Each structure stands twice: as structure tokens, then as C-alpha cells.
Amino acid sequence: MALPKLQTFITRERFCKTGAVIFLHGEEGCAKTLKDRIKSFYYKNWDFEHVQVIYPQAPQIPYTIDKGQLKNVWFDRKDLNPTGPEMKDSLERSCSLVRQLVNDLVTSGTKRNRIVLGGIDLGAQLAMHVGYRYLPDIAGVFGLSTYLNPASSVFRHILKEKQEDKNKEFPRLFLCHDHDDKKTSLKWATLTAECFMDLDIDSEFHVYYAKDDNELSVYEIDHLKDWILTMVPEEF
């Protein structure tokens, strides 16, 4: 059975665009609220001259944490414990949906090594699974306010690949976190960053002290934009 295509919001159509950023929303919110939240920082759409920004919408699924209620989340979870088991079937379905979106971009002419994939909390977790397990040739992966289980299949896959080929290359990683994040512990995020660094993944991990109570801040979005421009520079 063919997978449905993800609904997406795009800041600008692909005129003269040679790269793409896929920005996956978090557990709280949706693609449009993420797009509008970032737009509110600049009073215009967050955009690049040569890179289109795509905000996919997670499909509705029964969410175990919310007593099985339908919710637009990327995959199911039984609890918020960082050591909880990954729910493989749910996770793999969303991995396939995002891979399909990347393949569509490649088919339309965007080079895979000019695609950056990332997101917030659950969206970032999905991005790390897709980028490091399935699409190691994309330009980079980013995660805001997120973490992975230390025993995640992401880390196991990287370790296995590097044992087979010590020169195996993976996307560069950009992680950032608020020191006083009320939802995701800085300790969890730090451990995740350390796991990637222990595997010799080219990683940046930034902690912010000036965020307000919202999920995002202009500081990290500005920093993220600078990083994206190093991953996908303008072509002349």
C-alpha cells in the first residue's frame, strides 16, 4: 500500500532555490503554528535566497501518552522517560514519510547534499532517525529542545556502520537547548550530544540562557540560520 504524501507549508516556491530545509514540528503544535511562530520573530517568513524552507505536517495517530486520543504527532510514545523503548512500527512509518518527501525533492532537482533536515523535540528525534539511519548523504541534521534514548537505534546504527567502515561519513549535527527547559531536561539533551560526539559525529551543542517561556527563541533561530548557511552555501 502506497504511503500518503505529507501535507507541507512552504515559505516560497522553488524559484531559483538550490537547497532545502525540512523543519519538523514538535509534539505541541503543528506545521503552520511553527511557521507562524518563526515568522513572528522577523515580521516576515523565515527564508533564504537560495534555500526553500518546508514545514511538513505530522499525520494524526492514536497517541498513547494522551490515552490513545488522535493527535498530530510524528510517532507514538508510551511515556516521556528518555530510557523508554522506541516504538518501532510507528517510528518507521514516519521515517518512510519523510524519506519520501526527500526523494520528491531530489526528483525535482535538489541535490541530496543540499538538504538539511531537523525539528523540535519529537520532530528532531525523527530527523535524527532519518538522517543517521537512512540518509547519511544529506547536508546536515538539527535538533532543538530534544533528546534520544541512549540505547536508540540511531546510535547502534552509527556504531555498526563505523565498525564496518571507519571512514563512513554522516551528516553534521546542530543541537541547541534552553538551560531552563521545563519539558526536556538539559541533562537528557547533554547526554544525547555526548553520545553523538563519542561516535565522532561532527556536532555542535549550544545551551541558551536567555529564552522566554516559549518553545523557540529568536537567538537559536538566528544561530540555526547561520549554521544552515554553512551547510548549504549559495552557489555561484
N, C-alpha and C positions, 0 to 999 in steps of 0.2 A: 504494500500500500504506500503510495507516494505521500511524503510529508507535506503539510500545508506550508506556504511561504509566510514568513514573519511579516506582520504589519510594521512599517517603518515611517519615521518622520525624518525628513532631510532638510538641512538648513538652506541648501541651494542646490539646484540641479547640476548635473555633472558637466557643465560647460567649462572647458579648459582646466578640468581637475585631473591631476595625475596621481593622486593618492586618496586614501580614505581612512577615517577614524570611525570605528563601530563602538558606540558608547552604550553599554547595557545598564539599565536602571536597576535600582535596588529593591529590597523586599517591600519597603514602604514607598508607594508612588507608582508611576508608570512612565512610559517614554515621553509623553507630552509634558508632564509636570517636570521631568528632568530637563528637557529642552527649555521650558519656560523659566525654570529656576536659574539656569546658567545665563539665559538671555537677560534676566533682571539685573545681573551684575554689570552689564555693559550697555544696557538700553538698546541692544540690537542682538541679532543672532550671533552665537559664538561660531566664528567661521575663519577659514584660511583662504588665501588667494588660490592655492593650488591643491587644496585637500577638502573633500566634502565630508561633513560630519553626519553620521547616520545614527538615529536613535531607534532601535528595534523595540517592539512591544512584546513582553512575555505573554504566552497564551494562558488562559485560565485553567487551573488544575486544582483538584482537591488538596488542601494544604493541611497536613496532619497536625502541625503546631496549633492551627486555628480550628481544631476539632473537625477537620475534613471539609470546611467551608471552601467554596470555589474562590480562588484568588489568583491575580496575575503575578505569578512568581516563576522564576526560571526552573526550579526543581523543588521537589518535596523534601521536607526535613522532619524528623521526629522530635528534635529538641535543639536548643541553641548551644549545647555543650560542644566545645571545639574538638573534643575527642570522640564525639558521636560518630557512628558509622555513616559512610556516604551511601545514599540511596541510589544505587547504580542505574536501575532502569529509567528512573525519572531524569537523572543527570545525563544519561547517554542520549535521551531523546532531544534534550535541548542542545547538547553538543552537535547533534546532527543538523538541527535547525540553523544554528549559527554557521556551521561549515557550509551549508547550502547557500547562505547569504554571501559568504566569502567567495564561493565558487561562482556565483552570479556576477559579482564584481569583477572577478578575473575574466570571465567570459565577455564582459562588456569592455574590457581593455585595461583594467587596473592591474598593475603587476603585484604579485603576492608580497614581494618585499617592500612594497609601498603601502601596506595596510597595517594599521595599528588597531589592536583590539583591547578593550578594557571596560571597566564599570565600577559601580559602587556595591559594596557588601556582597549580596548574592550574585549580582551581575559580574562583579570582579572575580568571584570564585569560579563562575562558569568560564569567564575569559581565560583564566589560568589553566583550566582543564583543556579548553580547546587549543590554546596557543602552544602549550608544552606537550600535550599528548598527541595532537593531530596536525597542527600547522606550524611546525618549527621554523618554517622559512618566511613567516611574516616579519614585519619590521620590529614590532615591539608589543609588549603587554603592559597594561597599567591597572592598578587596583587602589581604590580609595576606601578607607574605613572597612577593611576586610581582613580575613584570615583563612587559613586552610588547616584541616586536621593534620597534625604532624605525621600521621600514618597515611596521608592521602595517596591515592593512586597517581597523582601528579608527581610526587617526589619519587615514588617507586619506579615510575616510567623513566624519569630522567636518569636515575641511578642505573637502571638496566641498560639504557641506550649508551651511557658513558662507559659502562663496563665493556660493552661490545666495540665501542669506537671512542677512544678518549678525546678525539678531536671533533666529536659531534657538536654542531652548533645549535643554539637555541635562541629565541628572541630575548632581547634585553628587557629588563623589568623595572618599572617605576611604581613604587608603593609609597603612600603617604597616609598619615593618621593624626587624629587630634589627641593631644595629651589627655584631655578630659572627656573623651568619647564615652557617653553614657550607655551605649548599646554594645559596642565591641571593645573589649578590653585592649589597652595598649600592649599588655603582656602577650596576648594572643597574636596580635599583629607583629610584634617584635620577633616572636618565635618563628612565625611564617617567613619573615625576611631572612632570619638566620638560617633556616632550612634551605632556602634558595642559594644563599651565599656559600653554605657548606658544600653545595653541589657545583660550585663555580659558575653559577649563572650571573652574568653581568647585571648587577642590581643596584638600585638606588632606593633608600628608605628615609623618608623625611617625616619628622614629627612637628606639628604646628601647635602653638600655644595661644594663638590669637583668634580662634574661631568663636562664633556665637553658638547659639543652641541649634542652628540648622544643620542639615546633613552635609552641606557643602559650604565652602568659603571661597571668596574671590582669590585669596592667596594661593590655595592649592590649584585652582583652575588656571591661574596665570603661570604657575610653575609647571603644571602639566603641559600647557601650550608650548612653553619653551622647549620642553623635553621632546614633544611631538615634532617640532620643527627640526630637531637634530636627527630624529629617526627618519623623517620624510622631508628632506630639504627640497627647496624649489629647484626644478630642473631648468637649465638654460640651454 
